[in-house]
Amino acid sequence: MLCRFGPSLPVTKVRATSLLESLPVCILVYRNTFFKSSGLDDVYRNSSLKCSVVRRRGADGRIPVRTLDRGASSSAAAAEPTGYPGGPYDTSLLVKYEHHVARHIWFGEERGPKKELKVAGHGLKLNSRVPLALPPQMESWVSRSGLASLQRTSLNKIDTNLVSAFVERWHLETSSFHMPFGEMSITLDDVACLLHLPIRGIFWSPQDVTEELAVELAVDYLGVSQSQAQSHVRSCRGSYYKLEWLYDIFVHHRAASSWAYATRAYLLMLVGSTIFADKTFTFVEARYLLLFRDLDGCSGYSWGAAALVTLYRYLGDASMYSCKQLGGYPTLLQCWIHEYFPTVGKRGENWNPAGNCGLPRAMRWSYRQGVLKVDDLRPILDELTPTDVIWRPFEDHRAWRVFDEICLYRGCLKWGETVVPYLPDRCLRQFGYRQYVPSPPLDCMMATDIDVDWISYHQSVVDVIGSSSVATTPSEVVDGYLEWYYRVSHPRLVPPHRDAPREVPVSVYDAGPSDPDWARVSTLIRRYLRQVNAEEEDPQFSDLFEALHISRSH
């Protein structure tokens, strides 16, 4: 019998009482399921043994879990933190789990009639608004700003089911996705390679912008009249500008050769449609216009950190049960999924990485309509193993984006008033290092010298990699890591009694292969074709279907 919680844990046939004494916490939580299926339920009920780990659930589904202080005897139990079915059993890490969507999903509760999030994707509109070529006077400013790549990186549409399935695994305490085999995250290096945004630079600390100031900024830096600015800001009911309005200003000033006004309107529309997209799907905050007051100086910002801080913030919001929308740049998230998880979701590929000529890696991907819904994807993600991950997908991109050691900085990132923890020590396998049990997350609310820490990043990098070593295998972890992880995380979203993942049909072939090696090849190919919803008439999968035919003929 196997406990499907993390790596398969073998359970030998022993007496019921000794079995309970030796089972780890993760298996004890599933005591009822295990004993009923193994025929040991009656033995346990008649046994005098009382399990001190599995207790009666509270109204919110919590399970009190008894732990011992270091050095204490088994008879001297410490205070009892509360755990949850499926984890976390130790709630000292995921302190906001009570409000997390994963807790509700475990008990069959969805966010609403629609299980997927509403996602702010501006790809189609942005493609229609970005000209094939800017006037030379504007092109110079846009190129120097560090934001030029955002003109071409957006996916036309977003796979909201795929994105939502990953958001359900995000935890804001750790700034990471909690997968069945450990944590992963979107890193500064991912942003640099996918979007070609500058990583090094300063953080931005804005001033408050009232509606009155939003009007003044529009007059001074967008070249509109006082009455026009007042009317527009009033219609936005706050310190905002509409993206469509900014596009119209850009078109007007471009025709009038008012290059500075046109460039500011264009850049504000660009970031408002990408890295600063909010959950209104229509507006951009007026304060961001302050970034472009000095068109020659805006290249000094860490735009990569800005994109990451904004996305982390919205991922944290969307991971809560009460939230139904996702802001930020969803293209960044979806393309990250495509790079690291080749068997999950449906995607089109515009070019092979080997044929890249220096374009941002996000441009490699194009939207393909997926057929799997959120609840189809949950058990698929639950069954992923480390071998399903491409741990270092950008090694063939280093000719255009050399790895920068600042991406291993451990500390707080700041953009505006938003501060988030950036914790590469929790996803070291993505950097080629062996994963160890990381330090507790940072409390960014107490951070006071974020800008200084960012500038003097080197010591934090030494601390991060000094406790590790280069991995001998891509997914290597230290002894004890997974045991710790299963105790403090909620790595699976679907309880073991739920239905298995929906089978996506592929063509039925002739009799299976007789040779065991070929049978294994056939099984692996069929599994992959199911996971990516491949269709035999799709030319990008023609070679795989041919290989499947060949394998079944042996």
Number of C-alpha atoms within 10 A of each C-alpha: 12 12 16 17 22 21 13 10 15 10 13 9 9 9 11 16 16 10 14 20 13 11 14 14 18 21 21 19 20 18 16 12 14 17 15 11 10 10 10 15 17 11 13 17 10 8 11 9 13 12 11 12 16 19 13 10 14 11 7 10 17 20 23 21 19 18 18 14 11 7 7 11 9 10 7 11 12 13 12 13 15 18 22 24 19 24 26 25 25 23 19 13 16 19 14 13 23 17 13 24 23 27 25 19 18 19 13 11 13 17 16 12 6 10 17 23 21 18 23 24 27 23 21 12 12 22 16 9 18 16 10 9 8 13 11 10 13 20 15 14 22 23 12 15 21 20 21 19 18 21 20 17 25 28 24 16 18 23 24 21 23 24 22 25 23 21 26 25 25 27 28 24 18 23 24 26 21 22 23 25 22 23 23 21 22 21 22 25 24 25 25 22 23 26 26 25 24 21 21 18 15 18 19 18 11 13 10 11 18 14 17 14 14 23 26 17 20 23 18 13 19 24 18 18 14 14 10 13 21 18 12 18 20 16 12 14 10 16 20 23 28 19 24 14 15 23 20 15 21 26 16 14 19 19 11 10 14 16 19 22 23 25 26 27 26 25 26 24 27 25 20 25 27 25 23 23 29 24 18 11 18 18 22 25 19 23 19 19 20 17 17 19 17 12 16 13 13 19 21 16 19 20 28 24 25 24 24 25 25 23 24 26 18 22 28 22 21 25 25 24 21 14 17 19 19 29 25 27 26 27 29 23 23 22 27 20 19 21 20 18 18 16 19 21 22 20 18 13 14 11 13 9 16 8 7 16 10 13 18 22 23 26 20 19 21 19 18 16 12 15 14 19 16 20 18 19 20 22 21 17 21 20 17 17 15 14 10 13 19 16 21 15 17 20 12 12 20 11 11 14 17 13 18 12 12 18 21 24 24 25 22 22 22 25 20 16 9 15 19 24 22 29 26 27 27 24 23 28 24 25 21 18 22 23 28 21 17 15 10 12 18 17 13 17 11 7 12 10 9 16 15 9 18 21 12 13 18 15 11 17 19 14 14 19 18 9 14 16 13 15 17 11 11 19 21 17 21 12 11 10 15 19 14 12 21 23 20 18 24 25 25 25 25 21 18 15 8 10 10 11 15 13 11 15 12 15 10 6 10 9 9 15 18 12 12 10 12 18 17 13 16 21 16 12 17 18 16 15 21 17 19 18 20 22 16 16 9 9 11 13 14 14 11 17 22 11 15 20 16 13 21 19 17 15
